[in-house]
Amino acid sequence: MRCPFCHHGDTQVKDSRPTEENATIRRRRYCPECGSRFTTFERVQLRELTVRKNNGKKAPFDREKLTRSLQIALRKRPVEDDRIERIVNSIQRRLETLGETEIPTKAIGEMVMEHLADLDQVGYVRFASVYRNFREAKDFEEFVGTLDGGDD
């Protein structure tokens, strides 16, 4: 592993341990050249995934983009970062086990919606407003009206 500080090509692993659900290995590394310490995470990737967007374009699956989307939906909500990480891990594993290498964005969006519906209704509505392209206040009203515990 190359040092992110001095770009020395040979760093040493000082500590390795599994993280949540044993889906990731956390490694503490040390650079003998500059003395810097840093952390890396190693995940098993079952297959290369490609996302097929609504306009027909294709792009590699971007785990960080999925994480950012969840973080935005859950900003200032009582949800811990490790919970978001577990959701992203779960969605990525589901996508990898579908047997398809090309996944429509709609499938990913629906998986996110499932998780958010169970986790946090405010985050669920925030994500839905972008995912379902709400244009007016009535779109929010109609959607919120479909939620369990909504004003009926």
C-alpha positions as CSV (number, residue, x, y, z in Angstrom):
1,M,0.0,0.0,0.0
2,R,1.4,3.4,-1.0
3,C,1.7,6.1,1.7
4,P,-0.9,8.8,1.1
5,F,1.5,11.4,2.6
6,C,4.9,10.8,1.0
7,H,3.9,8.2,-1.7
8,H,6.5,5.7,-0.5
9,G,5.6,2.4,-2.0
10,D,6.0,0.1,0.9
11,T,4.0,0.6,4.1
12,Q,3.7,-1.7,7.1
13,V,0.6,-3.1,8.6
14,K,0.7,-2.6,12.4
15,D,-2.8,-3.9,13.3
16,S,-5.6,-5.6,11.5
17,R,-9.1,-6.4,12.8
18,P,-12.5,-7.1,11.4
19,T,-15.2,-4.4,11.6
20,E,-19.0,-4.7,11.8
21,E,-20.4,-8.0,10.7
22,N,-17.0,-9.1,9.5
23,A,-17.7,-7.4,6.2
24,T,-14.5,-5.2,6.3
25,I,-11.0,-5.5,7.6
26,R,-9.6,-2.4,9.2
27,R,-5.8,-2.1,8.9
28,R,-3.6,0.5,10.8
29,R,-0.6,1.2,8.6
30,Y,2.8,2.9,9.2
31,C,5.1,4.4,6.7
32,P,8.8,3.8,7.5
33,E,9.8,6.6,5.1
34,C,8.0,9.5,6.7
35,G,6.6,8.0,9.9
36,S,3.0,8.7,9.1
37,R,0.2,6.4,10.3
38,F,-3.1,5.9,8.5
39,T,-6.0,3.5,8.3
40,T,-7.2,1.5,5.3
41,F,-10.3,-0.7,5.0
42,E,-10.5,-3.8,2.9
43,R,-13.8,-5.3,1.6
44,V,-14.6,-8.4,-0.4
45,Q,-15.9,-7.5,-3.8
46,L,-17.8,-10.3,-5.3
47,R,-18.2,-8.8,-8.8
48,E,-17.8,-5.6,-10.7
49,L,-21.1,-3.7,-10.8
50,T,-22.2,-1.3,-13.4
51,V,-25.1,1.1,-12.8
52,R,-27.5,1.8,-15.7
53,K,-28.9,5.3,-15.3
54,N,-32.4,6.3,-16.5
55,N,-30.9,8.1,-19.5
56,G,-29.3,4.8,-20.6
57,K,-25.7,5.8,-19.7
58,K,-23.7,3.4,-17.6
59,A,-21.2,4.1,-14.8
60,P,-19.3,1.9,-12.3
61,F,-21.1,1.4,-9.0
62,D,-19.8,4.1,-6.6
63,R,-20.1,3.0,-3.0
64,E,-19.1,6.5,-1.8
65,K,-21.9,8.1,-3.8
66,L,-24.4,5.8,-2.1
67,T,-22.9,6.7,1.3
68,R,-23.1,10.4,0.6
69,S,-26.8,10.1,-0.5
70,L,-27.6,8.4,2.8
71,Q,-25.6,11.0,4.8
72,I,-27.5,13.8,3.1
73,A,-30.9,12.2,3.7
74,L,-30.0,11.6,7.3
75,R,-28.2,14.9,8.0
76,K,-28.9,16.1,11.6
77,R,-30.9,13.0,12.3
78,P,-30.1,10.6,15.3
79,V,-28.5,8.0,13.1
80,E,-24.9,6.9,13.7
81,D,-22.3,6.7,10.9
82,D,-21.8,3.0,11.5
83,R,-25.5,2.4,10.8
84,I,-25.1,4.1,7.5
85,E,-22.1,2.0,6.7
86,R,-24.1,-1.2,7.6
87,I,-26.9,-0.1,5.2
88,V,-24.4,0.5,2.4
89,N,-22.7,-2.9,3.0
90,S,-26.1,-4.6,3.0
91,I,-27.2,-2.9,-0.3
92,Q,-23.8,-3.6,-2.0
93,R,-24.0,-7.3,-0.9
94,R,-27.6,-7.6,-2.2
95,L,-26.5,-6.0,-5.5
96,E,-23.6,-8.4,-5.8
97,T,-25.7,-11.5,-5.1
98,L,-28.4,-10.6,-7.7
99,G,-26.3,-12.3,-10.3
100,E,-26.4,-9.2,-12.6
101,T,-23.4,-7.1,-13.4
102,E,-25.6,-4.2,-14.7
103,I,-28.0,-2.7,-12.1
104,P,-30.6,-0.1,-12.9
105,T,-30.6,3.0,-10.6
106,K,-34.2,2.3,-9.8
107,A,-33.2,-1.0,-8.1
108,I,-30.7,0.8,-5.9
109,G,-33.1,3.6,-5.1
110,E,-35.7,1.1,-4.0
111,M,-33.3,-0.7,-1.8
112,V,-32.3,2.6,-0.1
113,M,-36.0,3.5,0.3
114,E,-36.6,0.1,2.1
115,H,-33.8,0.7,4.5
116,L,-34.8,4.4,5.2
117,A,-38.4,3.5,5.7
118,D,-37.4,1.2,8.6
119,L,-34.7,3.5,9.9
120,D,-35.9,7.1,9.9
121,Q,-39.0,8.6,8.4
122,V,-37.6,12.1,8.0
123,G,-34.6,10.7,6.1
124,Y,-37.0,8.5,4.1
125,V,-39.0,11.6,3.0
126,R,-35.9,13.6,2.2
127,F,-34.5,10.8,0.0
128,A,-37.9,10.2,-1.6
129,S,-38.2,13.9,-2.5
130,V,-35.1,13.6,-4.7
131,Y,-35.5,10.0,-5.8
132,R,-39.1,10.5,-6.9
133,N,-38.5,14.0,-8.1
134,F,-41.0,15.9,-6.0
135,R,-41.9,19.2,-7.8
136,E,-44.5,20.8,-5.5
137,A,-45.6,20.8,-1.9
138,K,-48.5,18.6,-2.7
139,D,-46.1,15.9,-3.8
140,F,-44.7,15.9,-0.2
141,E,-48.2,15.9,1.2
142,E,-49.3,12.9,-0.8
143,F,-46.2,11.0,0.0
144,V,-46.3,11.8,3.7
145,G,-50.0,10.8,3.7
146,T,-48.9,7.2,2.7
147,L,-46.6,6.8,5.6
148,D,-47.6,4.7,8.6
149,G,-48.6,7.0,11.4
150,G,-49.2,9.9,8.9
151,D,-52.1,12.4,9.4
152,D,-55.1,10.4,8.3
